[in-house]
Amino acid sequence: MITLTLRSIVRRLGLFAVFVSLCCNPSLFAADVTGHWRVLRHTDDGNTLETFLDLKQEGSKLTGTVLVSWGDLQISDGQVDDNKISFTADVFRYDGDIAGDRMNLTQHDPNIGAISVSAMRMPAHAVPSPARLPVPPLHVVPNNGLASTPPMGWNSWNFFHDKIDDSTVRQIADAMVTRGMRDVGYAYVNVDDTWQGSRDANGRIHPNKKFPDMKALVDYVHAKGLKIGIYSSPGPKTCGGYEGSYGHEEQDARTFAEWGIDYVKYDWCSAFRIYHDSEMRAVYQKMGDALRESGRPMVYSLCQYGKEDVWKWGKLVGGNLWRTTNDIEDNALSMFRNAEAEVDLAPWAEPGHWNDPDMLETGNGSMSADEYRAHMTFWSILAAPLIAGNDLRNMTQETRAILTNSEVIAIDQDALGKQGRRMRKNGNVEVWTRPLVEGAVALAIFNLGVTDTPVTVSWQDLGISNVKNVRDLWAQRDLPDAGIQYSGTVKGHGAQLVRLETRR
Ligand code: GLA
């Protein structure tokens, strides 16, 4: 009797255990992740970066939005299987495990790699929205007198992304000197996003662990005969999710000036959550004024991806250069696309004020030498800023030769400051010219196709007379018999660049 009772108790306990494991173990039931989530990433530099998810689950299908600092990204390919979740949003891919009101995810970021992030469910939509500060009335910020030719230098983003720190910047400054970059005109060493830490009780921004002493770094770069740039955003957060200048514009400009900064790139990013695009001019004017009032001359680089016809007002907010496109990528399609976007923008470039088709990818490894030469040729004919974006410490001789060809650079830096124009387009072949000082002309021929193509361009067709000398700037030799035309083969995705000297 007693034995039977014990057996039945054990049986009942067993059934109870099965029941508990079924009802309380989320892994045995398909989760429902519908709702709002806050995603945290703890970086090695001591920051905690936030993104947000608004998710809707129907069966195993997942839709919704990933809210990053620079935009709201629609989810595609979203899938929930039991406790496994995966989805794509723009360039990001996420996958991981669901455990009730938490998720452990891996975020695959094309720039940064695989990052572990944790998500927790929020009762409501949770993107922080700081109070909107008023925008100032419009006025004209006086010229700062800088950048009489397109700025030349280096920037950390294209190659290093968030893996940039004090010691790497110092090594880059060293390489600018030892690899001959400084001597051909590259002057600015620019630290892009991810240098920021947090603000102290007085609101002053401090760098994060990667940059222990910004002033000391600035002094180091200056001692090399170079200048140094920094990066911020008019929004509360930068595109990388770091601290922006929102509400601290004057204070940050003063801090940058105290550190000895010479160049500020100001990136729209999360400002889109606060302002309308139509308010960009006023918002950029605010930092333009702040930089001016800091008393230190700093090149002002506007980065808002060419929105709102920035070329029409960039100079009025004190801008020395303004991005004309979205971010460049290290491939020929992206490089040509960014260059072509400037086909009608020549009238807006002049000494002190430049269209910026984004930084150079030369040497980053995914384009051929011909493509990198076309890249440098296009940027030079466009009078574009030449901001190298590769690892200068480890560049090949070929990359170095492309970046430091002084005759090509001389086209970019021509003192007349006129941006080149497209004169002809036949299929994939484009002919561009740029007027230079003393009646000289730069002629660039691009082959946007992949097949090597013979091209002839007569001076008469271009309306150029009295040509007395023609020099091939990549080969660095004068061309014989160049009295009436250029004739040669332009490689697939390649370019020719010649300088015509005229009799006056
Ligand atoms: C934007 C800019 C880039 C770079 C990154 C940094 O995408 O366009 O040039 O500054 O932000 O987060």
Boltz pocket constraint, residues with backbone or C-beta under 6 A from the ligand:
constraints:
  - pocket:
      binder: B
      contacts: [[A, 157], [A, 192], [A, 193], [A, 238], [A, 239], [A, 240], [A, 267], [A, 303], [A, 326], [A, 327]]
      max_distance: 6.0
